Amino acid sequence: MEKYSKALNSMGESGIDWIDAIFRICVYILVDISEIIGISYEAINIWIFVIIQPALIIIFFVLWRIEKKKKK
């Protein structure tokens, strides 16, 4: 449980129960994935929210623009 406590303490309570519950579930999943992959919880967060998510947004934007040009 120690591994989850460190990650859960990194964020405050939002005051909205269902959001806090989803956050806790996501933290448990990320901590478990980090142990399987062998990198830290913080590194997983960086990969997902700083590298992968922005890259996907850019890719989908470019694909959307390409499709929009094809239809003209």
Kinemage of the C-alpha trace (Angstrom):
@kinemage 1
@onewidth
@group {chain A} dominant
@subgroup {mainchain}
@vectorlist {calphas} color= white
{ca met a 1} P 0.000 0.000 0.000
{ca glu a 2} L 3.033 2.259 0.445
{ca lys a 3} L 3.528 2.482 -3.297
{ca tyr a 4} L 0.005 3.842 -3.740
{ca ser a 5} L 0.223 6.247 -0.789
{ca lys a 6} L 3.103 8.208 -2.272
{ca ala a 7} L 1.268 8.695 -5.565
{ca leu a 8} L -2.083 9.498 -3.924
{ca asn a 9} L -0.492 12.102 -1.657
{ca ser a 10} L 0.805 13.963 -4.700
{ca met a 11} L -2.675 15.370 -5.361
{ca gly a 12} L -5.233 17.163 -3.217
{ca glu a 13} L -8.885 16.315 -2.854
{ca ser a 14} L -11.176 17.940 -5.416
{ca gly a 15} L -14.233 17.849 -3.177
{ca ile a 16} L -16.188 15.898 -5.807
{ca asp a 17} L -16.410 12.256 -4.732
{ca trp a 18} L -16.754 10.638 -8.148
{ca ile a 19} L -13.763 12.575 -9.530
{ca asp a 20} L -11.655 11.583 -6.528
{ca ala a 21} L -12.695 7.938 -6.959
{ca ile a 22} L -11.716 7.946 -10.648
{ca phe a 23} L -8.414 9.623 -9.750
{ca arg a 24} L -7.621 6.936 -7.145
{ca ile a 25} L -8.442 4.143 -9.612
{ca cys a 26} L -6.180 5.746 -12.230
{ca val a 27} L -3.365 6.101 -9.690
{ca tyr a 28} L -3.624 2.407 -8.780
{ca ile a 29} L -3.501 1.466 -12.465
{ca leu a 30} L -0.524 3.749 -13.185
{ca val a 31} L 1.410 2.478 -10.160
{ca asp a 32} L 0.813 -1.138 -11.228
{ca ile a 33} L 1.847 -0.354 -14.821
{ca ser a 34} L 4.965 1.408 -13.580
{ca glu a 35} L 5.984 -1.701 -11.631
{ca ile a 36} L 5.387 -3.945 -14.643
{ca ile a 37} L 7.341 -1.680 -17.012
{ca gly a 38} L 10.029 -0.885 -14.445
{ca ile a 39} L 9.821 2.916 -14.433
{ca ser a 40} L 8.470 5.302 -11.813
{ca tyr a 41} L 4.908 6.577 -11.438
{ca glu a 42} L 6.168 10.071 -12.254
{ca ala a 43} L 7.823 8.854 -15.458
{ca ile a 44} L 4.589 7.147 -16.554
{ca asn a 45} L 2.749 10.452 -16.003
{ca ile a 46} L 5.321 12.316 -18.090
{ca trp a 47} L 5.101 9.788 -20.909
{ca ile a 48} L 1.313 9.836 -20.982
{ca phe a 49} L 0.505 13.501 -20.393
{ca val a 50} L 3.561 15.306 -21.785
{ca ile a 51} L 4.602 13.086 -24.689
{ca ile a 52} L 1.856 10.686 -25.845
{ca gln a 53} L -1.282 12.818 -25.371
{ca pro a 54} L 0.094 15.956 -27.099
{ca ala a 55} L 1.497 13.804 -29.903
{ca leu a 56} L -1.906 12.185 -30.443
{ca ile a 57} L -3.613 15.576 -30.458
{ca ile a 58} L -1.202 16.826 -33.119
{ca ile a 59} L -1.545 13.643 -35.196
{ca phe a 60} L -5.345 13.755 -35.115
{ca phe a 61} L -5.345 17.471 -35.938
{ca val a 62} L -3.116 16.869 -38.970
{ca leu a 63} L -5.268 13.932 -40.103
{ca trp a 64} L -8.408 16.049 -39.690
{ca arg a 65} L -6.876 18.859 -41.792
{ca ile a 66} L -5.869 16.368 -44.503
{ca glu a 67} L -9.395 14.952 -44.642
{ca lys a 68} L -10.886 18.432 -44.682
{ca lys a 69} L -8.704 19.362 -47.687
{ca lys a 70} L -9.705 16.169 -49.528
{ca lys a 71} L -13.390 17.040 -49.256
{ca lys a 72} L -12.935 20.497 -50.853
